[in-house]
Amino acid sequence: MKTLLGSDRSRPAFHQSYEIIRDKILNGELPGGTKIVEEKVAAELGVSRTPIRESIRKLEQEGLIVNKRVVKPTEKDLRNMFQVRILLEGFSAKCAASYLKEDELESLYNCVEIGRKGTVEEIMRANERFHEIIVNASNNPVMIDIIDRMQSTIYLFRKTVVFYNRPHLIDEHEEIYKAIKARDGERAEMVMKNHLQADLDFCLHLIGK
C-alpha cells in the first residue's frame, strides 16, 4: 500500500489515505467486521496517524466504518437506508419527468443500453450514473447531499445486485426511463420506488442465506 500512497505526493496524505482505505473496503479486501487499527494502517501507508484518523472519521460519516470496524450492515441498517432512498429517489424520479432535458434523457437511455450490453464494471458505472441523473433532477441540494453522503454504502449494495445479476434490474431502469420520457411523473415515482424495493428484497434474500 505504501507504493500507492507515494505515487502522488502533490496530493494531501489524508486524501490518498482515505481513497486507499475506502477502495479496499469497497472491493472486499477489508471485509465487514475488520478492525481498523490506526497504527497498523499508518505504518503500512508510511504516514502519521493524523491523516489516518481523519480518513477513518470521513469513512464513519459515510457509513463504511462503525466503531473502528468495517461496516457489516444488518437487516435493520439495510431497511433504514433503502427507506430513505425510496422516499428521496421516488420524489426525484417524479421531478425528472418534469425537468429532465433531452440530452439528459439521452444519457438515461445510454445507461440502460450499457446495462444490457456492458461489462460488470461498465454496468456498475452506468447504474450509478442513471440514479445520479435522476437525483440531480430534484434540484434540491439538501436531498442531493443526503444521497451523496450515502454513495459509498450504496455502492456496496449496487455491486451486490449487479454482481449477482438481479433479475429484471435493467428492465426496471428502462421502465423508469420510459415513464420519465413520457413526462408521467406519478408512474416514474411508482416505478422507481418498486425498483428500489426490489433491490432491498434481493439484498435481504442474500443476507438471509
Backbone as CSV, one residue per row, in Angstrom:
resi,resn,N_x,N_y,N_z,CA_x,CA_y,CA_z,C_x,C_y,C_z
1,MET,0.829,-1.204,0.000,0.000,0.000,0.000,0.868,1.260,0.000
2,LYS,2.086,1.137,0.562,2.945,2.312,0.677,3.259,2.887,-0.694
3,THR,3.459,1.985,-1.676,3.755,2.444,-3.029,2.607,3.263,-3.595
4,LEU,1.384,2.812,-3.329,0.215,3.547,-3.825,0.185,4.966,-3.271
5,LEU,0.451,5.093,-1.988,0.394,6.417,-1.374,1.476,7.318,-1.919
6,GLY,2.614,6.748,-2.190,3.734,7.560,-2.652,3.678,7.930,-4.116
7,SER,2.650,7.453,-4.825,2.610,7.682,-6.272,2.249,9.114,-6.641
8,ASP,1.704,9.877,-5.687,1.302,11.252,-5.998,1.481,12.122,-4.763
9,ARG,2.691,12.604,-4.558,2.992,13.395,-3.366,2.399,14.796,-3.430
10,SER,1.838,15.175,-4.575,1.254,16.511,-4.689,-0.096,16.585,-3.982
11,ARG,-0.689,15.430,-3.690,-1.989,15.389,-3.033,-1.821,15.128,-1.548
12,PRO,-2.653,15.743,-0.713,-2.533,15.563,0.738,-2.615,14.089,1.141
13,ALA,-1.840,13.736,2.180,-1.812,12.347,2.651,-3.198,11.886,3.080
14,PHE,-3.988,12.792,3.639,-5.338,12.431,4.083,-6.183,11.942,2.910
15,HIS,-6.143,12.700,1.785,-6.956,12.321,0.628,-6.542,10.962,0.085
16,GLN,-5.231,10.755,-0.021,-4.752,9.484,-0.564,-5.064,8.326,0.385
17,SER,-4.872,8.552,1.677,-5.151,7.504,2.671,-6.626,7.129,2.647
18,TYR,-7.468,8.151,2.623,-8.918,7.926,2.597,-9.313,7.086,1.387
19,GLU,-8.801,7.439,0.217,-9.182,6.731,-1.006,-8.706,5.283,-0.993
20,ILE,-7.495,5.054,-0.458,-6.962,3.693,-0.411,-7.793,2.821,0.533
21,ILE,-8.076,3.350,1.731,-8.865,2.574,2.698,-10.278,2.339,2.161
22,ARG,-10.884,3.398,1.610,-12.241,3.274,1.054,-12.285,2.208,-0.037
23,ASP,-11.326,2.266,-0.973,-11.330,1.321,-2.087,-11.144,-0.112,-1.607
24,LYS,-10.343,-0.297,-0.564,-10.135,-1.648,-0.038,-11.403,-2.190,0.624
25,ILE,-12.193,-1.292,1.201,-13.483,-1.715,1.756,-14.443,-2.067,0.619
26,LEU,-14.506,-1.200,-0.392,-15.461,-1.391,-1.481,-15.141,-2.594,-2.349
27,ASN,-13.837,-2.916,-2.506,-13.505,-4.070,-3.356,-13.401,-5.373,-2.563
28,GLY,-13.667,-5.288,-1.257,-13.722,-6.507,-0.455,-12.426,-6.929,0.198
29,GLU,-11.320,-6.175,-0.025,-10.056,-6.525,0.618,-10.132,-6.378,2.135
30,LEU,-10.965,-5.439,2.575,-11.235,-5.273,4.007,-12.704,-5.626,4.223
31,PRO,-13.001,-6.886,4.509,-14.407,-7.313,4.624,-15.088,-6.771,5.870
32,GLY,-16.402,-6.855,5.879,-17.192,-6.385,7.009,-16.734,-7.005,8.316
33,GLY,-16.604,-6.188,9.336,-16.168,-6.670,10.640,-14.694,-6.477,10.917
34,THR,-13.905,-6.172,9.868,-12.466,-5.975,10.049,-12.195,-4.758,10.920
35,LYS,-11.340,-4.917,11.929,-10.983,-3.795,12.793,-9.914,-2.943,12.121
36,ILE,-10.111,-1.642,12.100,-9.149,-0.710,11.513,-8.277,-0.155,12.640
37,VAL,-7.014,-0.550,12.647,-6.070,-0.116,13.684,-5.224,1.021,13.117
38,GLU,-5.366,2.211,13.691,-4.681,3.404,13.174,-3.186,3.179,13.000
39,GLU,-2.527,2.653,14.037,-1.071,2.481,13.993,-0.651,1.558,12.853
40,LYS,-1.396,0.471,12.675,-1.056,-0.503,11.627,-1.208,0.098,10.235
41,VAL,-2.354,0.780,10.008,-2.597,1.371,8.688,-1.591,2.483,8.405
42,ALA,-1.278,3.295,9.416,-0.300,4.372,9.251,1.050,3.812,8.850
43,ALA,1.451,2.712,9.491,2.743,2.091,9.170,2.738,1.531,7.744
44,GLU,1.623,0.918,7.347,1.525,0.342,6.004,1.599,1.415,4.924
45,LEU,0.992,2.577,5.206,0.959,3.654,4.203,2.140,4.608,4.327
46,GLY,2.893,4.479,5.403,4.056,5.350,5.569,3.690,6.783,5.897
47,VAL,2.629,6.954,6.697,2.207,8.300,7.103,1.998,8.316,8.614
48,SER,1.772,9.509,9.163,1.477,9.620,10.591,0.036,9.162,10.844
49,ARG,-0.323,9.076,12.124,-1.674,8.638,12.463,-2.725,9.714,12.172
50,THR,-2.289,10.970,12.059,-3.265,12.055,11.864,-4.097,11.893,10.598
51,PRO,-3.472,11.711,9.412,-4.312,11.531,8.210,-5.145,10.257,8.255
52,ILE,-4.649,9.233,8.947,-5.435,8.001,9.080,-6.663,8.256,9.939
53,ARG,-6.474,8.999,11.018,-7.587,9.335,11.912,-8.642,10.143,11.146
54,GLU,-8.176,11.101,10.316,-9.104,11.913,9.525,-9.844,11.050,8.496
55,SER,-9.118,10.095,7.921,-9.733,9.193,6.933,-10.818,8.350,7.575
56,ILE,-10.517,7.822,8.762,-11.491,7.000,9.471,-12.731,7.819,9.816
57,ARG,-12.519,9.058,10.237,-13.644,9.925,10.583,-14.552,10.136,9.366
58,LYS,-13.945,10.380,8.201,-14.734,10.595,6.984,-15.469,9.314,6.584
59,LEU,-14.805,8.177,6.716,-15.435,6.906,6.372,-16.554,6.553,7.352
60,GLU,-16.428,7.023,8.595,-17.515,6.857,9.560,-18.724,7.695,9.146
61,GLN,-18.449,8.922,8.668,-19.537,9.789,8.208,-20.261,9.178,7.013
62,GLU,-19.524,8.445,6.188,-20.110,7.808,5.006,-20.759,6.471,5.330
63,GLY,-20.564,6.012,6.567,-21.201,4.764,6.977,-20.419,3.511,6.670
64,LEU,-19.169,3.638,6.216,-18.373,2.458,5.880,-17.613,1.900,7.070
65,ILE,-17.390,2.736,8.089,-16.731,2.284,9.314,-17.612,2.675,10.497
66,VAL,-17.793,1.739,11.413,-18.568,1.985,12.636,-17.764,1.436,13.809
67,ASN,-17.469,2.303,14.781,-16.682,1.888,15.956,-15.359,1.241,15.556
68,LYS,-14.690,1.853,14.605,-13.365,1.442,14.123,-13.373,0.084,13.402
69,ARG,-14.534,-0.372,13.004,-14.628,-1.616,12.236,-15.355,-1.373,10.914
70,VAL,-14.954,-2.126,9.889,-15.622,-2.036,8.595,-17.074,-2.465,8.788
71,VAL,-17.973,-1.679,8.230,-19.404,-1.921,8.447,-19.816,-3.295,7.917
72,LYS,-20.664,-3.931,8.677,-21.278,-5.191,8.252,-22.773,-4.974,8.423
73,PRO,-23.420,-4.410,7.403,-24.805,-3.962,7.554,-25.749,-5.064,8.027
74,THR,-26.592,-4.711,8.974,-27.625,-5.623,9.451,-28.868,-5.454,8.583
75,GLU,-29.834,-6.310,8.796,-31.099,-6.184,8.070,-31.743,-4.828,8.366
76,LYS,-31.661,-4.392,9.625,-32.240,-3.099,10.000,-31.528,-1.961,9.283
77,ASP,-30.177,-2.026,9.207,-29.407,-0.998,8.503,-29.860,-0.899,7.045
78,LEU,-30.004,-2.062,6.431,-30.427,-2.107,5.028,-31.797,-1.461,4.852
79,ARG,-32.723,-1.849,5.696,-34.085,-1.323,5.578,-34.103,0.193,5.788
80,ASN,-33.344,0.670,6.763,-33.304,2.110,7.032,-32.755,2.883,5.845
81,MET,-31.648,2.385,5.266,-31.036,3.088,4.147,-31.959,3.111,2.933
82,PHE,-32.559,1.965,2.639,-33.417,1.906,1.456,-34.701,2.704,1.656
83,GLN,-35.157,2.813,2.889,-36.349,3.622,3.147,-36.084,5.073,2.739
84,VAL,-34.888,5.569,3.088,-34.509,6.934,2.706,-34.404,7.045,1.192
85,ARG,-33.750,6.073,0.576,-33.589,6.116,-0.883,-34.942,6.063,-1.597
86,ILE,-35.839,5.197,-1.136,-37.146,5.063,-1.776,-37.898,6.391,-1.739
87,LEU,-37.858,7.063,-0.606,-38.549,8.354,-0.479,-37.916,9.413,-1.381
88,LEU,-36.594,9.569,-1.276,-35.922,10.655,-1.993,-35.815,10.391,-3.495
89,GLU,-35.476,9.170,-3.871,-35.311,8.887,-5.297,-36.662,8.744,-5.992
90,GLY,-37.684,8.321,-5.246,-39.026,8.305,-5.832,-39.466,9.714,-6.185
91,PHE,-39.267,10.649,-5.247,-39.599,12.047,-5.493,-38.757,12.612,-6.637
92,SER,-37.479,12.244,-6.671,-36.585,12.732,-7.732,-37.045,12.254,-9.108
93,ALA,-37.507,11.011,-9.187,-37.992,10.483,-10.473,-39.215,11.266,-10.945
94,LYS,-40.066,11.639,-9.990,-41.239,12.451,-10.331,-40.799,13.805,-10.880
95,CYS,-39.790,14.397,-10.241,-39.251,15.681,-10.711,-38.621,15.539,-12.095
96,ALA,-37.913,14.424,-12.281,-37.214,14.199,-13.555,-38.187,14.197,-14.728
97,ALA,-39.391,13.677,-14.486,-40.391,13.643,-15.558,-40.783,15.040,-16.010
98,SER,-40.636,16.008,-15.122,-40.977,17.397,-15.470,-39.788,18.182,-15.994
99,TYR,-38.600,17.898,-15.453,-37.483,18.820,-15.671,-36.316,18.297,-16.510
100,LEU,-36.233,16.984,-16.724,-35.069,16.492,-17.475,-35.089,17.008,-18.915
101,LYS,-33.916,17.441,-19.377,-33.786,17.926,-20.753,-33.523,16.747,-21.684
102,GLU,-33.613,17.025,-22.967,-33.466,15.959,-23.964,-32.111,15.269,-23.881
103,ASP,-31.042,16.050,-23.671,-29.708,15.423,-23.612,-29.575,14.536,-22.374
104,GLU,-30.257,14.923,-21.294,-30.234,14.104,-20.082,-31.060,12.833,-20.272
105,LEU,-32.158,12.950,-20.986,-32.950,11.765,-21.322,-32.129,10.793,-22.164
106,GLU,-31.355,11.350,-23.085,-30.493,10.515,-23.918,-29.439,9.808,-23.064
107,SER,-28.913,10.524,-22.086,-27.926,9.919,-21.186,-28.555,8.779,-20.393
108,LEU,-29.792,8.969,-19.936,-30.504,7.900,-19.224,-30.645,6.664,-20.112
109,TYR,-31.028,6.901,-21.369,-31.204,5.793,-22.298,-29.881,5.063,-22.524
110,ASN,-28.794,5.816,-22.643,-27.474,5.201,-22.829,-27.114,4.318,-21.643
111,CYS,-27.487,4.751,-20.446,-27.232,3.944,-19.242,-27.980,2.613,-19.317
112,VAL,-29.196,2.661,-19.829,-29.987,1.434,-19.987,-29.306,0.500,-20.984
113,GLU,-28.851,1.048,-22.093,-28.191,0.247,-23.125,-26.917,-0.403,-22.601
114,ILE,-26.121,0.362,-21.861,-24.884,-0.183,-21.279,-25.238,-1.280,-20.275
115,GLY,-26.344,-1.076,-19.562,-26.788,-2.082,-18.608,-27.090,-3.420,-19.258
116,ARG,-27.479,-3.394,-20.515,-27.807,-4.638,-21.219,-26.591,-5.266,-21.888
117,LYS,-25.602,-4.448,-22.228,-24.514,-4.970,-23.066,-23.124,-4.862,-22.449
118,GLY,-22.987,-4.082,-21.366,-21.664,-3.772,-20.854,-21.049,-4.853,-19.978
119,THR,-19.785,-4.626,-19.619,-19.113,-5.478,-18.647,-19.666,-5.149,-17.258
120,VAL,-19.297,-5.937,-16.266,-19.775,-5.678,-14.899,-19.378,-4.273,-14.457
121,GLU,-18.137,-3.876,-14.711,-17.680,-2.544,-14.303,-18.430,-1.448,-15.051
122,GLU,-18.678,-1.655,-16.341,-19.424,-0.669,-17.131,-20.873,-0.559,-16.628
123,ILE,-21.456,-1.696,-16.282,-22.829,-1.697,-15.765,-22.878,-0.971,-14.423
124,MET,-21.852,-1.198,-13.586,-21.786,-0.517,-12.288,-21.784,0.998,-12.479
125,ARG,-20.925,1.473,-13.387,-20.825,2.923,-13.630,-22.116,3.466,-14.223
126,ALA,-22.714,2.706,-15.154,-23.960,3.153,-15.792,-25.104,3.196,-14.777
127,ASN,-25.126,2.219,-13.873,-26.152,2.179,-12.831,-26.028,3.404,-11.928
128,GLU,-24.813,3.713,-11.528,-24.583,4.888,-10.678,-25.001,6.168,-11.402
129,ARG,-24.613,6.274,-12.673,-24.927,7.474,-13.455,-26.436,7.621,-13.647
130,PHE,-27.122,6.516,-13.877,-28.576,6.526,-14.070,-29.258,7.169,-12.863
131,HIS,-28.913,6.687,-11.688,-29.533,7.219,-10.468,-29.077,8.649,-10.182
132,GLU,-27.829,8.961,-10.512,-27.309,10.308,-10.279,-28.071,11.346,-11.101
133,ILE,-28.314,11.057,-12.369,-29.050,11.980,-13.242,-30.431,12.264,-12.649
134,ILE,-31.083,11.212,-12.177,-32.445,11.360,-11.653,-32.452,12.127,-10.333
135,VAL,-31.514,11.820,-9.437,-31.453,12.533,-8.157,-31.172,14.019,-8.386
136,ASN,-30.275,14.321,-9.302,-29.956,15.723,-9.586,-31.162,16.481,-10.140
137,ALA,-32.089,15.747,-10.748,-33.286,16.378,-11.319,-34.198,16.948,-10.241
138,SER,-33.976,16.551,-8.984,-34.798,17.092,-7.894,-34.528,18.584,-7.705
139,ASN,-33.334,19.023,-8.142,-32.916,20.422,-7.955,-32.973,20.844,-6.483
140,ASN,-32.822,19.850,-5.594,-32.866,20.107,-4.161,-31.500,19.750,-3.570
141,PRO,-30.662,20.750,-3.270,-29.305,20.481,-2.806,-29.242,19.679,-1.509
142,VAL,-30.243,19.820,-0.659,-30.248,19.055,0.602,-30.442,17.569,0.301
143,MET,-31.412,17.257,-0.567,-31.649,15.863,-0.942,-30.451,15.278,-1.673
144,ILE,-29.879,16.041,-2.576,-28.715,15.577,-3.335,-27.562,15.275,-2.387
145,ASP,-27.366,16.127,-1.384,-26.283,15.937,-0.419,-26.509,14.689,0.430
146,ILE,-27.743,14.443,0.833,-28.046,13.253,1.635,-27.693,11.984,0.855
147,ILE,-28.126,11.928,-0.395,-27.822,10.757,-1.229,-26.320,10.655,-1.475
148,ASP,-25.665,11.798,-1.694,-24.229,11.804,-1.963,-23.447,11.218,-0.792
149,ARG,-23.868,11.549,0.428,-23.165,11.050,1.612,-23.413,9.557,1.829
150,MET,-24.408,9.026,1.147,-24.697,7.589,1.241,-24.037,6.784,0.127
151,GLN,-23.332,7.461,-0.784,-22.871,6.808,-2.007,-21.981,5.590,-1.771
152,SER,-21.062,5.686,-0.809,-20.158,4.556,-0.585,-20.922,3.319,-0.136
153,THR,-21.895,3.510,0.757,-22.702,2.381,1.206,-23.601,1.880,0.082
154,ILE,-24.155,2.815,-0.681,-24.984,2.433,-1.829,-24.167,1.579,-2.805
155,TYR,-22.888,1.939,-2.971,-22.011,1.195,-3.888,-21.954,-0.278,-3.508
156,LEU,-21.864,-0.554,-2.207,-21.772,-1.943,-1.753,-22.987,-2.747,-2.211
157,PHE,-24.162,-2.144,-2.110,-25.376,-2.858,-2.480,-25.581,-2.866,-3.993
158,ARG,-25.121,-1.802,-4.652,-25.182,-1.784,-6.113,-24.326,-2.923,-6.671
159,LYS,-23.163,-3.115,-6.070,-22.277,-4.194,-6.506,-22.960,-5.546,-6.324
160,THR,-23.707,-5.680,-5.238,-24.413,-6.946,-4.961,-25.446,-7.241,-6.035
161,VAL,-26.283,-6.263,-6.378,-27.361,-6.528,-7.344,-26.810,-6.731,-8.756
162,VAL,-25.686,-6.064,-9.081,-25.092,-6.238,-10.413,-24.319,-7.548,-10.483
163,PHE,-23.470,-7.795,-9.480,-22.616,-8.998,-9.489,-23.448,-10.272,-9.482
164,TYR,-24.532,-10.267,-8.695,-25.380,-11.453,-8.609,-26.520,-11.425,-9.628
165,ASN,-26.443,-10.433,-10.538,-27.342,-10.390,-11.695,-28.818,-10.454,-11.291
166,ARG,-29.218,-9.462,-10.478,-30.611,-9.439,-10.034,-31.559,-9.434,-11.229
167,PRO,-32.544,-10.329,-11.229,-33.487,-10.395,-12.350,-34.230,-9.071,-12.549
168,HIS,-34.416,-8.701,-13.811,-35.229,-7.545,-14.232,-34.630,-6.180,-13.854
169,LEU,-33.390,-6.150,-13.369,-32.773,-4.890,-12.945,-32.808,-3.844,-14.059
170,ILE,-32.332,-4.225,-15.238,-32.243,-3.262,-16.340,-33.614,-3.031,-16.975
171,ASP,-34.468,-4.041,-16.965,-35.841,-3.841,-17.444,-36.528,-2.737,-16.637
172,GLU,-36.271,-2.735,-15.329,-36.870,-1.703,-14.463,-36.295,-0.326,-14.783
173,HIS,-34.993,-0.269,-15.050,-34.389,1.006,-15.456,-35.063,1.518,-16.722
174,GLU,-35.346,0.610,-17.647,-35.987,1.025,-18.892,-37.408,1.530,-18.629
175,GLU,-38.117,0.884,-17.704,-39.463,1.350,-17.342,-39.413,2.756,-16.751
176,ILE,-38.432,2.983,-15.894,-38.276,4.319,-15.286,-37.983,5.341,-16.373
177,TYR,-37.063,4.989,-17.261,-36.711,5.887,-18.373,-37.953,6.222,-19.218
178,LYS,-38.747,5.208,-19.547,-39.918,5.429,-20.400,-40.943,6.331,-19.716
179,ALA,-41.124,6.146,-18.419,-42.074,6.986,-17.684,-41.603,8.430,-17.648
180,ILE,-40.302,8.622,-17.446,-39.750,9.984,-17.418,-39.859,10.615,-18.799
181,LYS,-39.529,9.841,-19.823,-39.597,10.358,-21.197,-41.027,10.734,-21.573
182,ALA,-41.998,9.973,-21.053,-43.419,10.248,-21.326,-43.947,11.395,-20.462
183,ARG,-43.080,11.918,-19.595,-43.444,13.016,-18.680,-44.579,12.596,-17.729
184,ASP,-44.553,11.312,-17.374,-45.552,10.763,-16.444,-44.910,10.664,-15.057
185,GLY,-45.001,11.748,-14.303,-44.336,11.822,-13.017,-44.826,10.801,-12.006
186,GLU,-46.151,10.580,-11.966,-46.715,9.635,-10.998,-46.190,8.223,-11.243
187,ARG,-46.152,7.842,-12.520,-45.662,6.499,-12.844,-44.151,6.404,-12.595
188,ALA,-43.424,7.448,-12.939,-41.972,7.430,-12.720,-41.653,7.221,-11.242
189,GLU,-42.396,7.912,-10.386,-42.195,7.775,-8.945,-42.518,6.354,-8.480
190,MET,-43.623,5.825,-8.945,-44.051,4.486,-8.531,-43.046,3.422,-8.970
191,VAL,-42.602,3.515,-10.232,-41.686,2.506,-10.763,-40.332,2.584,-10.059
192,MET,-39.871,3.788,-9.764,-38.600,3.938,-9.043,-38.710,3.319,-7.650
193,LYS,-39.794,3.595,-6.957,-39.982,3.028,-5.611,-40.012,1.502,-5.662
194,ASN,-40.716,0.954,-6.650,-40.773,-0.502,-6.790,-39.402,-1.081,-7.111
195,HIS,-38.649,-0.363,-7.927,-37.295,-0.781,-8.330,-36.386,-0.879,-7.108
196,LEU,-36.395,0.144,-6.269,-35.534,0.143,-5.083,-36.012,-0.879,-4.050
197,GLN,-37.305,-1.078,-3.959,-37.833,-2.112,-3.061,-37.347,-3.492,-3.512
198,ALA,-37.310,-3.713,-4.825,-36.818,-4.987,-5.360,-35.336,-5.161,-5.054
199,ASP,-34.557,-4.066,-5.134,-33.142,-4.119,-4.747,-33.009,-4.543,-3.284
200,LEU,-33.815,-3.919,-2.418,-33.782,-4.230,-0.993,-34.133,-5.700,-0.756
201,ASP,-35.210,-6.162,-1.361,-35.646,-7.553,-1.169,-34.554,-8.527,-1.612
202,PHE,-33.874,-8.204,-2.715,-32.816,-9.066,-3.242,-31.644,-9.125,-2.268
203,CYS,-31.226,-7.968,-1.748,-30.108,-7.916,-0.795,-30.458,-8.649,0.495
204,LEU,-31.691,-8.473,0.964,-32.136,-9.161,2.188,-32.136,-10.672,1.980
205,HIS,-32.514,-11.108,0.794,-32.528,-12.536,0.471,-31.111,-13.105,0.546
206,LEU,-30.132,-12.357,0.015,-28.747,-12.833,0.034,-28.193,-12.847,1.459
207,ILE,-28.522,-11.826,2.237,-28.064,-11.786,3.628,-28.643,-12.968,4.411
208,GLY,-29.883,-13.329,4.079,-30.564,-14.389,4.821,-30.113,-15.787,4.483
209,LYS,-29.294,-15.900,3.441,-28.859,-17.241,3.021,-27.917,-17.855,4.043
